[in-house]
Amino acid sequence: MMENVNTRYEVVLSELLKKLGLKPNQCQLIRAFITASKGESRFEVSRTDLAYILFNDNSTKLKANKEKVSYWLETLQKWQEKNSLELIRIVEKGSREETDNGRFAYHKPKYEFVMLGEFLMLLNSEQGNLEADLESAISRLTGQYQPSERTTPYHPRHLRKKAKKTIFTLLKSIFEYSVQVEENPVASCQDVLNDAWGKLNAMEGEWSEQQNREKRIAEFEALLNENEAVEDERELALRF
C-alpha cells in the first residue's frame, strides 16, 4: 500500500513539474521546498537548510552549494514573473538585527507554498483524470498570481547613516577580537583608522580631480556656446 502511495506521489509530482515546463534545477528546488515545508503552507527555510536538503553535504562545499541555491532561487523567481504563475511566494525576506551585545540575530526567509494545496488535490484526484486535473490546477494557480512589489530605493542619506553605523559596529568587533587574541585593541583599531585615513586621502584626490575635470568641461562648453552666439549675431547682422 505504501509503495502505491509513493508511486502515486512521484507520478503526480513529475507530471506536474513537466506540465509546468520547469528546468531540472527548478524541479529539484521545488522538491526541496516540499521537504522543508513538512506539509505546511507557510514555513521558514534558509539557503543553508535548502543546501543540506539538496546536496546532503555539510562539508567545505557548503558555501558553494549556498551560492548555487541562491542562483536557483533567482531563476525560479524570474520564471514565475515571466509566466505570471507562483509556486513559491516570498512572504518575508531573511534579515538580521543587531543584538544588545553587538552580535547579530539572523531570521530565516518566510515562504508560502502556493502550489501545495493544488498538489495535494492532485494526489487525491481520480487516477484516470490526471491530465485534465493538471490543466485545472495550473489554471487555478495562475489565478492566484500576485506580482512582487518593487521596493523603493532608500535615500542616500539613509544609506550613509546605515554605512556609518556599520563602520562603528565593525570597529567594535575589531576591538573585541583583538582582546580575544591578546593583542592591543587600541593599536589594532588605530591601524585600521590609519589605513582608512590613507584611503580617504586617495578618494579625496580622485574626487577633486573629477570636480576639476567637470569644471573645465563646463567652462569649455560655455565658451563654445558663447562663440556660437557671437557667430549667430554676426550672420544676422550681415543679412540686414
Secondary structure, 3 states (H helix, E strand, C coil): CHHHHHHHHHHHHHHHHHHHCCCHHHHHHHHHHHHHHCCCCEEECCHHHHHHHHHCCCCCCHHHHHHHHHHHHHHHHHHHHHHCCCCEEEEECCEEEECCCCCEEEECCEEEECCHHHHHHHHCCCHHHHHHHHHHHHHHHHHCCCCCCCCCCCCHHHHHHHHHHHHHHHHHHHHHHHHHCCCCHHHHHHHHHHHHHHHHHHHHHHHHHHHHHHHHHHHHHHHHHHHHHHHHHHHHHHHC
